[in-house]
Amino acid sequence: MYNLVIADDEYEIRHGLVNYFPWEEVGFEVIGKASNGVEALELISKGNVDALLCDISMPKMTGIEVIKDIYLQQSDVMTVFLSGYQEFHYAQEAIKYGVKNYILKPTKFSDLMEAFSQIKKELDQRIPRKAERVLGHRNIDGEDDPIIFKIKDYVKTNFKSASLEDAAQTVYMNPHYVSKYFKQKTDENFSDFVFQVKMEEAAKLLKTMKYKAYEVSEMVGYSNAKNFTRAFRKYFGVSPKEYRLLN
């Protein structure tokens, strides 16, 4: 299911699009609605938006200004314009900034269905296409997938503060896509892998006997020693102190 934002300054149209079109049947979930261009960009800035259905004529920022901003940021968000304006120069401007489709009001069910069915196909193809483009060969550590290798390498190097957003930047992908891609390829959530790396590193540090447990806690990214102890016990079945005694 892909995430969609709908932006239109007319409440009736916005409400109708959000509630009366079968988005789930096309593979989308409406995660946000905006009454102007500024609100639309604020929703997109959160980083989990795949597509935008956007009116051209809106207050504060027009649809053209919104898509231009998206274009300049090199965002992956796919945009469909919705407008009552039939002047061709609007369509030309929209195409220049990468709009995927242009639907005239009053909106037809068939036009929406066709436009978003095509966008879903493009989104379905995007992840493997990006994976091939970012790194073209297998890495020396033997990881079969170069994207996964690079993400895991980032986590292992930055386990203390590793985040999905920063991992996504290392492979030039959207965090939302990275999360899906990592799960698809490893059958493991990104957050679970980070947790695993933190705990394995903590175990190594405890074995050296150089650091106290609270110091190890801070070294692997836990500011609260109690939370670290709870997490360590969850992973190893024993507390850090007990682990030292056993090893």
C-alpha positions as MATLAB code, in Angstrom:
seq = 'MYNLVIADDEYEIRHGLVNYFPWEEVGFEVIGKASNGVEALELISKGNVDALLCDISMPKMTGIEVIKDIYLQQSDVMTVFLSGYQEFHYAQEAIKYGVKNYILKPTKFSDLMEAFSQIKKELDQRIPRKAERVLGHRNIDGEDDPIIFKIKDYVKTNFKSASLEDAAQTVYMNPHYVSKYFKQKTDENFSDFVFQVKMEEAAKLLKTMKYKAYEVSEMVGYSNAKNFTRAFRKYFGVSPKEYRLLN';
ca = [
       0.000    0.000    0.000;
       1.464    3.353   -1.069;
       0.939    6.615    0.803;
      -1.036    9.430   -0.796;
      -1.605   13.083    0.094;
      -4.579   14.981   -1.357;
      -4.413   18.772   -1.632;
      -7.377   20.922   -2.676;
      -8.612   24.182   -1.212;
     -12.280   23.292   -1.833;
     -13.532   21.310    1.162;
     -16.273   19.438   -0.711;
     -13.892   18.228   -3.393;
     -11.155   17.348   -0.894;
     -13.594   15.495    1.352;
     -15.097   13.618   -1.575;
     -11.744   12.539   -2.953;
     -10.550   11.348    0.433;
     -13.686    9.445    1.388;
     -15.518    8.327   -1.742;
     -12.853    6.994   -4.076;
     -11.722    3.376   -3.442;
      -8.042    4.153   -2.955;
      -7.258    0.803   -1.345;
      -8.421   -1.024   -4.476;
      -5.758    0.842   -6.467;
      -3.073    0.242   -3.818;
      -3.056    3.589   -2.009;
      -3.819    4.879    1.466;
      -4.635    8.545    2.056;
      -2.326    9.579    4.912;
      -2.839   13.328    4.697;
      -5.041   16.072    3.282;
      -4.157   19.708    2.702;
      -6.142   22.829    1.933;
      -3.205   24.720    0.432;
       0.235   24.224   -1.039;
       2.131   24.995    2.145;
       0.272   22.264    4.041;
       0.934   19.835    1.197;
       4.691   20.443    1.347;
       4.681   20.104    5.139;
       3.087   16.666    4.811;
       5.549   15.640    2.098;
       8.519   16.825    4.187;
       7.817   14.035    6.699;
       9.316   11.661    4.169;
       6.702    8.908    3.907;
       4.648   10.164    0.943;
       4.678    8.291   -2.370;
       2.144   10.283   -4.384;
       0.360   13.643   -4.371;
      -3.012   14.512   -5.911;
      -2.864   18.277   -6.069;
      -5.128   21.085   -7.247;
      -3.343   23.718   -9.353;
      -5.170   26.742   -7.982;
      -4.653   26.953   -4.208;
      -3.922   29.739   -1.701;
      -0.463   30.407   -0.204;
       1.226   28.193   -2.804;
      -0.163   27.089   -6.156;
       0.096   23.526   -7.344;
       2.751   24.611   -9.839;
       4.831   26.099   -7.009;
       4.408   22.896   -5.000;
       5.561   20.614   -7.793;
       8.438   22.967   -8.628;
       9.595   22.721   -4.996;
       9.313   18.934   -5.131;
      11.268   18.901   -8.394;
      14.071   21.092   -7.038;
      14.386   18.883   -3.965;
      14.720   15.848   -6.264;
      11.913   14.199   -4.334;
      10.531   10.824   -5.414;
       6.919   11.899   -4.832;
       4.782   11.337   -7.923;
       2.241   14.079   -8.634;
      -1.114   14.188  -10.404;
      -2.656   17.595  -11.018;
      -6.344   18.249  -10.545;
      -7.764   21.466  -11.936;
     -10.618   23.270  -13.593;
      -8.172   25.247  -15.697;
      -8.036   24.027  -19.272;
      -5.384   26.404  -20.617;
      -2.628   24.365  -22.194;
       0.209   26.381  -20.677;
      -0.635   24.940  -17.244;
      -0.147   21.433  -18.599;
       3.138   22.462  -20.204;
       4.403   23.935  -16.943;
       3.367   20.807  -15.061;
       5.130   18.484  -17.496;
       8.346   20.506  -17.158;
       8.429   19.687  -13.440;
       7.603   16.009  -13.850;
       3.865   15.809  -13.163;
       2.605   12.326  -14.046;
      -0.920   13.191  -15.117;
      -3.335   16.101  -15.459;
      -7.017   15.564  -14.614;
      -9.671   18.173  -15.310;
     -12.564   18.955  -12.979;
     -15.227   17.737  -12.585;
     -13.187   14.638  -11.847;
     -14.171   11.393  -13.513;
     -13.857    8.115  -11.637;
     -12.268    6.470  -14.691;
      -9.630    9.227  -15.003;
      -8.543    8.816  -11.386;
      -8.504    5.038  -11.663;
      -6.399    5.112  -14.810;
      -3.941    7.710  -13.498;
      -3.271    6.010  -10.168;
      -3.179    2.498  -11.585;
      -0.307    3.692  -13.775;
       1.441    5.391  -10.854;
       1.192    2.204   -8.804;
       2.898    0.290  -11.608;
       5.733    2.813  -11.633;
       6.088    2.691   -7.862;
       6.177   -1.114   -7.936;
       9.092   -0.963  -10.377;
      10.975    1.816   -8.603;
      12.713   -0.119   -5.813;
      14.463   -2.778   -7.904;
      15.383   -0.158  -10.530;
      17.021    2.047   -7.888;
      18.790   -0.897   -6.364;
      20.452   -1.677   -9.685;
      21.387    1.966  -10.277;
      22.967    2.811   -6.907;
      25.538    0.012   -6.823;
      26.243   -2.180   -9.791;
      28.355   -4.972   -8.328;
      28.568   -7.331   -5.386;
      30.648   -6.169   -2.430;
      33.647   -8.085   -1.151;
      31.930   -9.205    2.058;
      29.692  -11.537    0.046;
      26.349   -9.765    0.530;
      24.174  -10.758   -2.421;
      22.362   -7.419   -2.555;
      24.519   -4.268   -2.822;
      21.854   -1.999   -1.335;
      21.408   -4.232    1.705;
      25.168   -4.537    2.096;
      25.576   -0.763    2.165;
      22.712   -0.292    4.627;
      24.088   -2.959    6.966;
      27.574   -1.527    6.693;
      26.215    1.898    7.662;
      24.474    0.419   10.730;
      27.550   -1.522   11.832;
      29.674    1.617   11.553;
      27.152    3.980   13.167;
      25.270    1.668   15.526;
      25.167    4.220   18.340;
      23.017    6.698   16.409;
      21.890    4.694   13.372;
      18.558    5.817   11.917;
      16.400    4.846    8.961;
      16.636    8.385    7.565;
      20.448    8.385    7.560;
      20.565    4.847    6.158;
      18.308    5.995    3.323;
      20.679    8.862    2.535;
      23.597    6.472    2.130;
      21.794    4.685   -0.717;
      20.016    7.766   -2.107;
      16.553    6.403   -1.476;
      13.417    7.465    0.353;
      13.266    6.149    3.969;
       9.826    4.655    3.302;
      11.184    2.650    0.359;
      14.295    1.599    2.274;
      12.124    0.208    5.065;
      10.080   -1.840    2.584;
      13.120   -2.934    0.610;
      15.077   -4.036    3.684;
      12.132   -6.080    4.940;
      11.578   -7.630    1.513;
      15.204   -8.672    1.057;
      16.110   -9.743    4.606;
      12.735  -10.727    6.071;
      13.725   -8.507    9.001;
      12.682   -5.007   10.021;
      15.384   -2.333    9.836;
      14.818   -1.445   13.506;
      15.289   -5.083   14.530;
      18.608   -5.221   12.699;
      19.800   -2.040   14.432;
      18.776   -3.542   17.775;
      20.690   -6.741   16.977;
      23.860   -4.845   16.057;
      23.666   -2.723   19.220;
      23.282   -5.777   21.434;
      26.069   -7.762   19.744;
      28.390   -4.775   20.062;
      27.423   -4.345   23.714;
      28.283   -7.985   24.348;
      31.729   -7.510   22.821;
      32.386   -4.453   24.973;
      31.248   -6.242   28.135;
      33.593   -9.132   27.431;
      36.621   -6.834   27.368;
      36.008   -5.912   31.045;
      37.321   -2.387   30.256;
      34.022   -0.614   30.771;
      31.300   -0.519   33.344;
      27.809   -1.507   32.255;
      26.528    2.080   32.222;
      29.479    3.082   30.011;
      28.671    0.307   27.575;
      25.073    1.492   27.657;
      26.109    4.959   26.466;
      28.527    3.572   23.893;
      25.760    1.699   22.089;
      23.285    4.559   22.216;
      21.309    4.090   25.429;
      21.281    7.181   27.639;
      19.294    5.321   30.301;
      21.144    2.363   31.842;
      17.899    0.705   32.980;
      16.555    0.730   29.439;
      19.826   -0.800   28.244;
      19.640   -3.566   30.846;
      16.045   -4.309   29.848;
      16.957   -4.423   26.157;
      20.039   -6.583   26.791;
      18.017   -9.074   28.841;
      15.383   -9.206   26.099;
      18.037  -10.122   23.535;
      20.348  -12.434   25.541;
      18.033  -13.640   28.294;
      20.402  -12.396   31.007;
      21.435   -9.000   32.402;
      24.773   -7.396   31.414;
      26.199   -8.318   34.820;
      25.093  -11.954   34.485;
      26.449  -12.067   30.939;
      29.894  -11.060   32.197;
      29.853  -13.764   34.829;
      28.907  -16.362   32.227;
      31.565  -15.236   29.755;
];
